[in-house]
Amino acid sequence: MKRILICDKREKLLSTLEVILKHWGYRALATSRPDELSAFLRESSLDLLLLGSTFLADGSQALRDTLACRLTDTGCPLIVLQEDSTCPELELPYETLSVPLNIFALFEFTQKHLEKIPRRNLRLETKLPGMLCQGETSHLAEVLSLSAHGLFIKTASRLEKEDRFKVTFPLIGMKKELEIDGRELYRVQPGPENNYLQGIGIEFNEMGEEALRDLEAFIQSRFLGEVSESPRGHQGLDQGQIHGEVSKASLRLVWEK
């Protein structure tokens, strides 16, 4: 199991990150104390370090030296959690993640640094009624998996060999409905090995900014609800630490000399 160390003086942020990362299947260790950070760096094998900018601003030179030495030796990636555009001065490469957190950016970072075959998008397992359209023909269907860039839709109808579709489905709880053009990525044929599931994986074509914002907001809301349903979610998840206006994740690499 991949190990992530989270160090920040903001207790609510610590607990929220810990809950989300454990929900994704990682072993998350959290501390708000500089002495524990130094001990973890000396004694533990880490796969990723999430470090609050206040740790760097308030930390001693000895802590900075230990950080630079251990991360250089191990090659452990460093992500700095920051609330403004100020970049800390460090003699090693790092990336930044803004607080409040962008869930999609956090997922992109963890996939990038921790998975051999990273997933491009945060996926939501769901069951939404939908409509799959080919030309003038429409088929009732069910959306089983959804991301901001595509979906998997289950249908019992026999579909023509065509790679272009229009998909319509509701954003339940938001009183909105999306109609999106997409292209076929793959097709699942029914058989005993997949419990006779039949459907199509579709990648969305370009959609408007408003539609993308609505879709990301729906996915984020459902994801946080899913996390909150777990016992640890009730104890540790603070949605105030999550950015309300979701947008495209941006990654920035910084290396101060």
Secondary structure as a PSIPRED ss2 file (coil, helix, strand):
# PSIPRED VFORMAT (PSIPRED V4.0)

   1 M C   1.000  0.000  0.000
   2 K C   1.000  0.000  0.000
   3 R E   0.000  0.000  1.000
   4 I E   0.000  0.000  1.000
   5 L E   0.000  0.000  1.000
   6 I E   0.000  0.000  1.000
   7 C E   0.000  0.000  1.000
   8 D C   1.000  0.000  0.000
   9 K C   1.000  0.000  0.000
  10 R C   1.000  0.000  0.000
  11 E H   0.000  1.000  0.000
  12 K H   0.000  1.000  0.000
  13 L H   0.000  1.000  0.000
  14 L H   0.000  1.000  0.000
  15 S H   0.000  1.000  0.000
  16 T H   0.000  1.000  0.000
  17 L H   0.000  1.000  0.000
  18 E H   0.000  1.000  0.000
  19 V H   0.000  1.000  0.000
  20 I H   0.000  1.000  0.000
  21 L H   0.000  1.000  0.000
  22 K H   0.000  1.000  0.000
  23 H H   0.000  1.000  0.000
  24 W C   1.000  0.000  0.000
  25 G C   1.000  0.000  0.000
  26 Y C   1.000  0.000  0.000
  27 R E   0.000  0.000  1.000
  28 A E   0.000  0.000  1.000
  29 L E   0.000  0.000  1.000
  30 A E   0.000  0.000  1.000
  31 T E   0.000  0.000  1.000
  32 S C   1.000  0.000  0.000
  33 R C   1.000  0.000  0.000
  34 P H   0.000  1.000  0.000
  35 D H   0.000  1.000  0.000
  36 E H   0.000  1.000  0.000
  37 L H   0.000  1.000  0.000
  38 S H   0.000  1.000  0.000
  39 A H   0.000  1.000  0.000
  40 F H   0.000  1.000  0.000
  41 L H   0.000  1.000  0.000
  42 R H   0.000  1.000  0.000
  43 E H   0.000  1.000  0.000
  44 S C   1.000  0.000  0.000
  45 S C   1.000  0.000  0.000
  46 L C   1.000  0.000  0.000
  47 D C   1.000  0.000  0.000
  48 L E   0.000  0.000  1.000
  49 L E   0.000  0.000  1.000
  50 L E   0.000  0.000  1.000
  51 L E   0.000  0.000  1.000
  52 G E   0.000  0.000  1.000
  53 S H   0.000  1.000  0.000
  54 T H   0.000  1.000  0.000
  55 F H   0.000  1.000  0.000
  56 L H   0.000  1.000  0.000
  57 A H   0.000  1.000  0.000
  58 D H   0.000  1.000  0.000
  59 G C   1.000  0.000  0.000
  60 S C   1.000  0.000  0.000
  61 Q H   0.000  1.000  0.000
  62 A H   0.000  1.000  0.000
  63 L H   0.000  1.000  0.000
  64 R H   0.000  1.000  0.000
  65 D H   0.000  1.000  0.000
  66 T H   0.000  1.000  0.000
  67 L H   0.000  1.000  0.000
  68 A H   0.000  1.000  0.000
  69 C H   0.000  1.000  0.000
  70 R H   0.000  1.000  0.000
  71 L H   0.000  1.000  0.000
  72 T H   0.000  1.000  0.000
  73 D H   0.000  1.000  0.000
  74 T H   0.000  1.000  0.000
  75 G C   1.000  0.000  0.000
  76 C C   1.000  0.000  0.000
  77 P C   1.000  0.000  0.000
  78 L E   0.000  0.000  1.000
  79 I E   0.000  0.000  1.000
  80 V E   0.000  0.000  1.000
  81 L E   0.000  0.000  1.000
  82 Q E   0.000  0.000  1.000
  83 E C   1.000  0.000  0.000
  84 D C   1.000  0.000  0.000
  85 S C   1.000  0.000  0.000
  86 T C   1.000  0.000  0.000
  87 C C   1.000  0.000  0.000
  88 P C   1.000  0.000  0.000
  89 E C   1.000  0.000  0.000
  90 L C   1.000  0.000  0.000
  91 E C   1.000  0.000  0.000
  92 L C   1.000  0.000  0.000
  93 P E   0.000  0.000  1.000
  94 Y E   0.000  0.000  1.000
  95 E E   0.000  0.000  1.000
  96 T E   0.000  0.000  1.000
  97 L E   0.000  0.000  1.000
  98 S E   0.000  0.000  1.000
  99 V C   1.000  0.000  0.000
 100 P C   1.000  0.000  0.000
 101 L E   0.000  0.000  1.000
 102 N C   1.000  0.000  0.000
 103 I H   0.000  1.000  0.000
 104 F H   0.000  1.000  0.000
 105 A H   0.000  1.000  0.000
 106 L H   0.000  1.000  0.000
 107 F H   0.000  1.000  0.000
 108 E H   0.000  1.000  0.000
 109 F H   0.000  1.000  0.000
 110 T H   0.000  1.000  0.000
 111 Q H   0.000  1.000  0.000
 112 K H   0.000  1.000  0.000
 113 H H   0.000  1.000  0.000
 114 L H   0.000  1.000  0.000
 115 E C   1.000  0.000  0.000
 116 K C   1.000  0.000  0.000
 117 I C   1.000  0.000  0.000
 118 P C   1.000  0.000  0.000
 119 R C   1.000  0.000  0.000
 120 R C   1.000  0.000  0.000
 121 N C   1.000  0.000  0.000
 122 L C   1.000  0.000  0.000
 123 R C   1.000  0.000  0.000
 124 L E   0.000  0.000  1.000
 125 E E   0.000  0.000  1.000
 126 T E   0.000  0.000  1.000
 127 K E   0.000  0.000  1.000
 128 L E   0.000  0.000  1.000
 129 P E   0.000  0.000  1.000
 130 G E   0.000  0.000  1.000
 131 M E   0.000  0.000  1.000
 132 L E   0.000  0.000  1.000
 133 C E   0.000  0.000  1.000
 134 Q E   0.000  0.000  1.000
 135 G C   1.000  0.000  0.000
 136 E C   1.000  0.000  0.000
 137 T E   0.000  0.000  1.000
 138 S E   0.000  0.000  1.000
 139 H E   0.000  0.000  1.000
 140 L E   0.000  0.000  1.000
 141 A E   0.000  0.000  1.000
 142 E E   0.000  0.000  1.000
 143 V E   0.000  0.000  1.000
 144 L E   0.000  0.000  1.000
 145 S E   0.000  0.000  1.000
 146 L E   0.000  0.000  1.000
 147 S C   1.000  0.000  0.000
 148 A C   1.000  0.000  0.000
 149 H C   1.000  0.000  0.000
 150 G E   0.000  0.000  1.000
 151 L E   0.000  0.000  1.000
 152 F E   0.000  0.000  1.000
 153 I E   0.000  0.000  1.000
 154 K E   0.000  0.000  1.000
 155 T C   1.000  0.000  0.000
 156 A C   1.000  0.000  0.000
 157 S C   1.000  0.000  0.000
 158 R C   1.000  0.000  0.000
 159 L C   1.000  0.000  0.000
 160 E C   1.000  0.000  0.000
 161 K C   1.000  0.000  0.000
 162 E C   1.000  0.000  0.000
 163 D C   1.000  0.000  0.000
 164 R E   0.000  0.000  1.000
 165 F E   0.000  0.000  1.000
 166 K E   0.000  0.000  1.000
 167 V E   0.000  0.000  1.000
 168 T E   0.000  0.000  1.000
 169 F E   0.000  0.000  1.000
 170 P E   0.000  0.000  1.000
 171 L E   0.000  0.000  1.000
 172 I C   1.000  0.000  0.000
 173 G C   1.000  0.000  0.000
 174 M C   1.000  0.000  0.000
 175 K C   1.000  0.000  0.000
 176 K E   0.000  0.000  1.000
 177 E E   0.000  0.000  1.000
 178 L E   0.000  0.000  1.000
 179 E E   0.000  0.000  1.000
 180 I E   0.000  0.000  1.000
 181 D E   0.000  0.000  1.000
 182 G E   0.000  0.000  1.000
 183 R E   0.000  0.000  1.000
 184 E E   0.000  0.000  1.000
 185 L E   0.000  0.000  1.000
 186 Y E   0.000  0.000  1.000
 187 R E   0.000  0.000  1.000
 188 V E   0.000  0.000  1.000
 189 Q C   1.000  0.000  0.000
 190 P C   1.000  0.000  0.000
 191 G C   1.000  0.000  0.000
 192 P H   0.000  1.000  0.000
 193 E H   0.000  1.000  0.000
 194 N H   0.000  1.000  0.000
 195 N C   1.000  0.000  0.000
 196 Y C   1.000  0.000  0.000
 197 L C   1.000  0.000  0.000
 198 Q C   1.000  0.000  0.000
 199 G E   0.000  0.000  1.000
 200 I E   0.000  0.000  1.000
 201 G E   0.000  0.000  1.000
 202 I E   0.000  0.000  1.000
 203 E E   0.000  0.000  1.000
 204 F E   0.000  0.000  1.000
 205 N C   1.000  0.000  0.000
 206 E C   1.000  0.000  0.000
 207 M C   1.000  0.000  0.000
 208 G C   1.000  0.000  0.000
 209 E H   0.000  1.000  0.000
 210 E H   0.000  1.000  0.000
 211 A H   0.000  1.000  0.000
 212 L H   0.000  1.000  0.000
 213 R H   0.000  1.000  0.000
 214 D H   0.000  1.000  0.000
 215 L H   0.000  1.000  0.000
 216 E H   0.000  1.000  0.000
 217 A H   0.000  1.000  0.000
 218 F H   0.000  1.000  0.000
 219 I H   0.000  1.000  0.000
 220 Q H   0.000  1.000  0.000
 221 S H   0.000  1.000  0.000
 222 R H   0.000  1.000  0.000
 223 F H   0.000  1.000  0.000
 224 L H   0.000  1.000  0.000
 225 G H   0.000  1.000  0.000
 226 E H   0.000  1.000  0.000
 227 V H   0.000  1.000  0.000
 228 S H   0.000  1.000  0.000
 229 E C   1.000  0.000  0.000
 230 S C   1.000  0.000  0.000
 231 P H   0.000  1.000  0.000
 232 R H   0.000  1.000  0.000
 233 G H   0.000  1.000  0.000
 234 H H   0.000  1.000  0.000
 235 Q H   0.000  1.000  0.000
 236 G H   0.000  1.000  0.000
 237 L C   1.000  0.000  0.000
 238 D C   1.000  0.000  0.000
 239 Q H   0.000  1.000  0.000
 240 G H   0.000  1.000  0.000
 241 Q H   0.000  1.000  0.000
 242 I E   0.000  0.000  1.000
 243 H C   1.000  0.000  0.000
 244 G C   1.000  0.000  0.000
 245 E C   1.000  0.000  0.000
 246 V C   1.000  0.000  0.000
 247 S C   1.000  0.000  0.000
 248 K C   1.000  0.000  0.000
 249 A C   1.000  0.000  0.000
 250 S C   1.000  0.000  0.000
 251 L C   1.000  0.000  0.000
 252 R C   1.000  0.000  0.000
 253 L E   0.000  0.000  1.000
 254 V E   0.000  0.000  1.000
 255 W E   0.000  0.000  1.000
 256 E C   1.000  0.000  0.000
 257 K C   1.000  0.000  0.000
